[in-house]
Amino acid sequence: MQNDRYDVIIVGGGAAGVNAAIQAGRSGARALLVEKNGRLGGVTVNSGINYPGLFHAWGKQIIRGTGWELVERTVRESGGTLPDFSQVPARHFAHQIGVDMMIYPALCDELIVDAGTEILHHTMAAAATRNGDGWRLTVCTKEGLRELEAKVLIDCTGDANLVSMAGFKLRDPGASQPATLSCFASGYDLDTLDMDAVNVAFCEAVERGEVKASDGGWRIDQPSISHWLRSRGQNGNHIEATPDARTSAGRSAMEIEGRRAIYRVYSFLRRQPGFEKLRIDWVSPEVGIRETVTIEGEETVTLEDFRTSRIYPEAICYAYYPIDLHGMRSYDWQTPALPKGALATIPRGALIPRGSRNLLAAGRCFSSDRLANSALRVQVPCMAMGQAAGALAALAVQHRTTINDLAIDLLTDHLREHDAIIPPDLG
């Protein structure tokens, strides 16, 4: 990497950041993607949640563009098959698309590099300050601090780290949903297990304090290890969120507890009949975080907006997923049903911190209330937000204006040219 000055710098290489980086480059911007890990893909690969739904809702494709290109190509190159999208499924997860966790990050690299965007791994943001009409970004590399300049910054950290560094307001829900540390377990045969006996032994182990109820499932008032066993540890536990889950200290505590949870389950199961050959073949490098903070944006997407399918005048994408607010106990969960056909739209203003200029936040920290965010935080809507943010940033630079003032038709027409679906259009 030779440059210190860029049109666009994106921080965070997950679902939003990857697609922002692809689109910014394809739209002609000199762009840089900064990522703290050694590979791209975010939660999809680093937290093992490799089913990033949903591109389809109510029998129609509602999100396409760069995210669909990545996922569809991953499935094709891995020899997989896509679900049958022609029928509305009884349960939403029937339209989830599994992606190969080796091929997917490799394609993220390929599409970003081919777009002309630079990638800087093993790097985190340290400070973001105004620099005239643009921004000065201090990053911490393995060699030390480095100063970069950008006309537009895109915060794709998921935790609004850049927005916070820049001094803009955040919304703290006051309590965060539990996280999950995924793994993949093998060496046992579900067909020959006495699941009832294993669950009885698990409950007894919970009573003795050898394991926690949340180590083996999602509801501590209904202790069971069936879910963990059937999923082979993938998205199988709940790790209670710390109050400061968006900080390094808070995240560290959750990572440590996540590994302890898997070790406790492993130690318990090895003492049970049928688990003599149990192995934990893989543990996700990171805990999957469902919720921390959101930005206070120029617009805020609410549950009522979602329920009524409000189409914002400056909508940049559709989004859909069932309301899914996780809790540690059954009564903590909130999963209110949506009306048939309900779709959310996300406006440009939900990506702009209130009062800011040339700063965007794309991904799960976009401006939204808690229940709307519980649905729209998932990976595919974040992909759509990322693509829109990358295009918006690049076009604002090209037209010598700000992301706030760019004519919305320039953005939406450009996104359509790049295969995105823009409300009120439908695929």
C-alpha positions in Angstrom: 0.0 0.0 0.0 1.6 3.2 -1.2 -1.2 5.8 -0.7 -2.1 7.9 2.3 -4.9 9.8 0.6 -8.1 8.2 -0.6 -11.5 9.2 -1.8 -13.2 6.6 0.4 -11.9 4.6 3.4 -14.1 1.7 4.7 -13.4 0.3 8.1 -14.6 -3.2 8.8 -14.6 -6.1 6.3 -17.8 -7.9 7.1 -21.0 -8.1 5.1 -21.4 -4.3 4.8 -17.7 -3.4 4.4 -17.0 -6.0 1.7 -19.8 -4.8 -0.4 -19.0 -1.1 0.2 -15.4 -1.8 -0.9 -16.5 -3.6 -4.1 -19.0 -1.0 -5.1 -16.8 2.0 -4.2 -14.1 0.6 -6.5 -16.4 -0.3 -9.3 -17.9 3.2 -9.1 -14.4 4.7 -9.7 -13.3 5.8 -6.2 -9.8 5.4 -4.9 -10.8 3.3 -2.0 -9.2 1.4 0.9 -10.8 -1.3 3.1 -9.3 -1.6 6.6 -10.0 -4.9 8.5 -8.8 -6.0 11.9 -8.7 -9.7 11.0 -6.6 -11.6 8.5 -9.5 -12.5 6.2 -12.7 -10.8 5.0 -16.2 -12.0 5.5 -17.0 -10.9 9.1 -19.6 -12.9 10.9 -20.1 -15.2 7.9 -16.7 -16.8 8.3 -15.2 -15.4 11.5 -18.2 -16.3 13.6 -19.3 -19.3 11.6 -22.8 -18.0 10.7 -22.4 -18.9 7.0 -26.1 -18.7 6.0 -26.6 -15.0 5.4 -30.3 -14.8 4.5 -32.5 -13.4 3.2 -32.4 -12.3 -0.4 -36.0 -13.3 -0.9 -39.3 -12.5 0.8 -42.9 -13.3 0.1 -42.0 -15.1 -3.2 -39.9 -12.2 -4.6 -36.2 -11.4 -4.7 -35.8 -8.1 -2.8 -32.0 -7.8 -2.6 -29.5 -8.5 -5.4 -26.4 -6.5 -6.4 -22.9 -7.3 -5.2 -24.0 -9.4 -2.2 -26.1 -11.7 -4.4 -23.1 -11.9 -6.9 -20.8 -13.0 -4.1 -23.2 -15.5 -2.5 -24.5 -17.0 -5.8 -21.0 -17.4 -7.1 -19.8 -19.0 -3.9 -22.6 -21.6 -4.1 -21.9 -22.3 -7.7 -18.2 -22.7 -7.3 -18.6 -25.0 -4.3 -21.0 -27.3 -6.2 -23.9 -26.3 -4.0 -27.5 -25.6 -4.9 -29.8 -22.7 -4.2 -33.1 -23.2 -2.5 -36.3 -23.2 -4.5 -37.3 -19.5 -4.2 -40.5 -19.9 -6.2 -42.6 -20.9 -3.1 -43.0 -19.0 0.1 -41.6 -21.3 2.8 -43.5 -22.2 6.0 -40.3 -21.1 7.9 -38.0 -18.4 6.8 -34.8 -20.5 7.2 -35.8 -22.7 4.3 -34.6 -19.8 2.1 -31.3 -19.4 3.9 -28.3 -20.0 1.6 -25.3 -21.8 3.0 -21.9 -20.5 1.8 -18.6 -22.3 1.8 -16.3 -20.6 4.4 -13.1 -21.1 2.3 -14.5 -20.0 -1.1 -16.5 -17.0 0.2 -13.6 -15.0 1.7 -11.4 -15.8 -1.3 -14.1 -14.3 -3.6 -14.4 -11.3 -1.3 -10.6 -10.7 -1.9 -11.0 -11.3 -5.6 -13.9 -9.0 -6.2 -12.5 -6.2 -4.1 -9.0 -6.3 -5.7 -10.5 -6.6 -9.2 -12.6 -3.5 -8.4 -9.4 -1.6 -7.7 -9.9 -1.2 -3.9 -6.9 -1.7 -1.6 -7.2 -4.0 1.4 -5.2 -3.5 4.7 -5.6 -6.4 7.1 -4.5 -6.5 10.8 -5.4 -2.9 11.2 -7.9 -1.0 13.4 -9.0 2.6 13.5 -7.6 4.6 16.4 -9.0 8.1 15.8 -11.3 9.9 13.3 -11.1 13.7 13.0 -12.4 16.3 10.6 -10.0 17.5 8.0 -11.6 20.3 6.0 -14.4 18.8 4.1 -13.0 15.3 4.6 -11.5 13.2 7.3 -8.2 12.3 8.9 -8.1 8.6 10.0 -5.5 7.3 12.4 -5.0 3.6 12.1 -3.0 1.2 14.2 -1.0 -1.2 12.0 1.4 -3.9 13.2 4.2 -1.3 12.6 2.5 1.4 14.7 0.2 4.3 14.1 -0.4 5.7 10.6 -2.2 8.8 9.4 -4.6 8.5 6.4 -6.9 11.0 4.7 -10.2 10.4 3.0 -13.0 12.5 1.5 -15.6 10.1 2.9 -15.4 7.5 5.7 -17.7 4.5 5.9 -18.1 2.9 9.3 -18.8 -0.9 8.8 -17.5 -2.0 12.2 -20.9 -3.1 13.4 -20.3 -1.2 16.7 -20.2 2.3 15.2 -16.6 2.7 16.4 -15.8 5.4 13.8 -19.0 7.3 14.5 -18.2 7.3 18.2 -14.6 8.4 17.6 -15.9 11.3 15.5 -18.0 12.4 18.4 -21.5 11.7 17.1 -24.3 10.3 19.2 -25.2 6.6 19.5 -28.2 4.8 20.8 -27.5 2.3 23.5 -30.4 -0.3 24.0 -29.5 -0.7 27.7 -29.3 -4.4 27.4 -27.8 -6.5 24.6 -28.9 -9.8 23.1 -26.8 -12.8 24.0 -24.0 -13.7 21.6 -22.9 -17.1 20.3 -19.6 -18.8 19.8 -20.0 -21.4 17.0 -18.0 -24.6 16.6 -18.3 -27.9 14.6 -18.4 -31.1 16.6 -18.1 -34.6 15.2 -17.5 -38.2 16.4 -21.0 -39.1 17.4 -24.1 -40.6 15.7 -27.3 -38.7 16.3 -29.3 -41.8 15.2 -28.0 -44.0 17.9 -27.9 -41.5 20.8 -30.4 -41.7 23.6 -31.2 -38.0 23.5 -33.5 -38.0 26.5 -30.8 -39.6 28.6 -28.2 -37.1 27.5 -30.6 -34.2 28.3 -31.3 -35.6 31.8 -27.5 -35.9 32.4 -27.1 -32.3 31.1 -29.7 -30.9 33.4 -28.1 -32.7 36.3 -24.7 -31.3 35.3 -26.3 -27.8 35.2 -27.5 -28.3 38.8 -24.0 -29.4 39.9 -22.5 -26.3 38.3 -20.4 -28.3 35.8 -22.0 -26.6 32.8 -24.3 -23.6 32.3 -27.7 -24.1 30.8 -26.8 -21.6 28.1 -23.8 -23.7 27.1 -26.0 -26.2 25.3 -28.9 -24.1 24.1 -30.7 -20.7 23.8 -33.0 -20.7 26.9 -31.6 -21.1 30.4 -35.1 -21.8 31.8 -35.4 -24.8 29.5 -32.0 -26.5 29.8 -31.3 -28.9 27.0 -28.4 -29.9 24.9 -30.4 -31.2 22.0 -30.1 -28.1 19.9 -26.3 -28.0 20.3 -26.0 -31.7 19.4 -28.2 -31.5 16.3 -26.5 -28.4 15.0 -23.1 -29.9 16.0 -22.3 -26.7 17.9 -23.0 -24.3 15.1 -25.0 -21.3 16.5 -25.8 -23.7 19.4 -25.2 -21.7 22.5 -25.8 -18.3 24.2 -23.1 -16.2 25.7 -24.5 -13.5 28.0 -23.6 -10.1 26.7 -21.5 -7.8 28.8 -22.8 -4.2 29.1 -19.8 -3.0 27.1 -19.8 -5.6 24.3 -18.7 -3.1 21.7 -15.4 -2.4 23.6 -12.2 -4.4 23.5 -12.5 -5.3 27.2 -16.2 -6.3 26.8 -15.5 -8.3 23.7 -12.5 -10.0 25.3 -14.6 -11.2 28.3 -17.2 -12.7 25.9 -14.6 -14.4 23.8 -13.1 -16.0 26.9 -16.5 -17.1 28.2 -17.4 -18.5 24.8 -14.4 -20.8 24.7 -15.1 -21.9 28.3 -18.6 -22.7 27.3 -17.5 -25.0 24.5 -14.9 -26.6 26.7 -17.5 -27.3 29.4 -19.8 -29.0 26.9 -16.9 -31.0 25.5 -15.8 -32.2 29.0 -19.4 -33.1 29.9 -20.1 -35.0 26.7 -16.9 -37.0 26.8 -18.3 -38.6 30.0 -21.5 -39.7 28.3 -22.2 -43.0 26.4 -21.9 -42.5 22.7 -19.3 -39.6 22.8 -16.1 -41.6 23.3 -14.9 -40.3 19.9 -16.2 -36.8 20.3 -14.1 -34.1 18.6 -14.4 -30.3 18.3 -13.0 -29.9 14.8 -13.3 -26.2 14.6 -14.1 -23.2 16.8 -15.0 -19.8 15.3 -12.2 -17.2 15.8 -14.8 -14.7 17.1 -18.0 -14.7 19.1 -21.0 -13.7 17.0 -22.4 -10.4 18.4 -26.1 -9.8 17.7 -26.4 -6.3 19.2 -24.5 -3.4 20.7 -25.3 0.2 19.7 -26.9 2.0 16.7 -26.2 5.5 15.4 -28.6 8.4 15.9 -29.2 9.0 12.2 -30.9 11.6 10.1 -33.7 9.0 9.7 -34.6 6.1 11.9 -36.2 2.9 10.7 -38.8 1.7 13.2 -40.8 -1.5 13.7 -43.9 0.3 12.6 -42.2 1.3 9.4 -41.4 -2.3 8.8 -44.9 -3.6 9.7 -46.5 -1.0 7.3 -44.0 -1.5 4.5 -43.1 2.2 4.5 -41.2 3.2 1.4 -39.0 6.1 2.3 -38.6 8.8 -0.4 -34.9 8.3 -0.3 -34.9 4.5 0.1 -31.7 2.8 -1.0 -32.7 -0.8 -0.5 -35.2 -3.3 0.7 -34.6 -5.5 3.7 -36.4 -8.4 5.3 -36.0 -10.9 8.2 -38.4 -12.0 10.9 -38.3 -10.0 14.1 -35.8 -11.9 16.2 -34.7 -10.4 19.6 -32.9 -13.1 21.4 -32.9 -13.5 25.2 -31.3 -15.7 27.8 -34.8 -16.9 29.1 -37.9 -17.7 27.1 -39.8 -14.7 28.4 -36.9 -12.4 27.3 -37.4 -13.3 23.6 -39.4 -11.0 21.3 -40.5 -12.5 18.0 -43.7 -10.6 17.1 -45.2 -11.7 13.7 -45.1 -9.4 10.8 -48.1 -8.9 8.5 -48.0 -11.0 5.3 -46.0 -9.1 2.6 -44.3 -6.7 5.0 -41.0 -5.4 3.8 -38.7 -2.8 5.3 -36.9 -0.1 3.3 -33.8 1.6 4.5 -33.3 5.3 3.6 -30.0 7.1 3.0 -30.6 9.1 6.2 -30.5 5.9 8.3 -26.8 5.6 7.3 -25.9 9.2 8.1 -25.1 10.1 11.8 -27.1 13.1 12.7 -25.2 16.4 12.1 -22.3 14.7 10.3 -20.9 15.4 6.8 -19.3 12.7 4.6 -19.6 10.0 7.2 -21.6 6.9 6.7 -22.4 3.9 8.9 -23.6 0.8 7.1 -24.4 -2.5 8.7 -26.1 -3.5 11.9 -25.4 -0.2 13.6 -27.6 1.7 11.1 -30.2 4.0 12.7 -33.1 1.9 13.8 -35.2 1.0 16.8 -34.4 -2.1 18.7 -37.1 -4.5 17.3 -36.5 -3.4 13.7 -32.8 -3.8 14.2 -33.2 -7.3 15.6 -34.4 -8.3 12.1 -32.5 -6.1 9.8 -29.1 -6.5 11.4 -28.6 -9.8 9.6 -26.0 -10.2 6.8 -28.0 -9.7 3.6 -29.5 -6.4 4.5 -26.0 -5.3 5.6 -24.7 -6.3 2.2 -27.3 -4.1 0.5 -26.6 -1.2 2.9 -22.8 -1.6 2.2 -23.3 -1.5 -1.6 -25.4 1.6 -1.3 -22.9 3.3 1.0 -20.0 2.5 -1.4 -21.8 3.9 -4.4 -23.0 7.0 -2.4 -19.4 7.8 -1.2 -17.9 7.4 -4.7 -20.5 9.4 -6.4 -20.3 12.2 -3.9 -16.6 12.5 -4.5 -17.0 12.4 -8.3 -19.7 15.1 -8.2 -17.8 17.3 -5.8 -20.6 17.3 -3.2 -21.3 15.6 0.0 -23.0 12.3 0.7 -25.7 14.3 2.4 -26.4 16.5 -0.7 -25.9 14.2 -3.6 -29.1 14.0 -5.7 -30.8 10.8 -4.7 -31.7 9.9 -8.3 -28.0 9.9 -9.2 -27.5 7.2 -6.5 -30.5 5.1 -7.1 -30.0 5.1 -10.9 -26.3 4.1 -10.4 -27.2 1.3 -8.1 -29.8 -0.1 -10.6 -27.0 -0.1 -13.2 -25.0 -2.3 -10.8 -27.9 -4.8 -10.4 -29.3 -3.5 -7.1 -33.0 -3.6 -6.4 -34.2 -0.1 -5.4 -37.7 0.6 -3.9 -40.3 0.7 -5.2 -38.9 -1.8 -7.8 -39.0 -5.5 -7.0 -37.2 -8.4 -8.6 
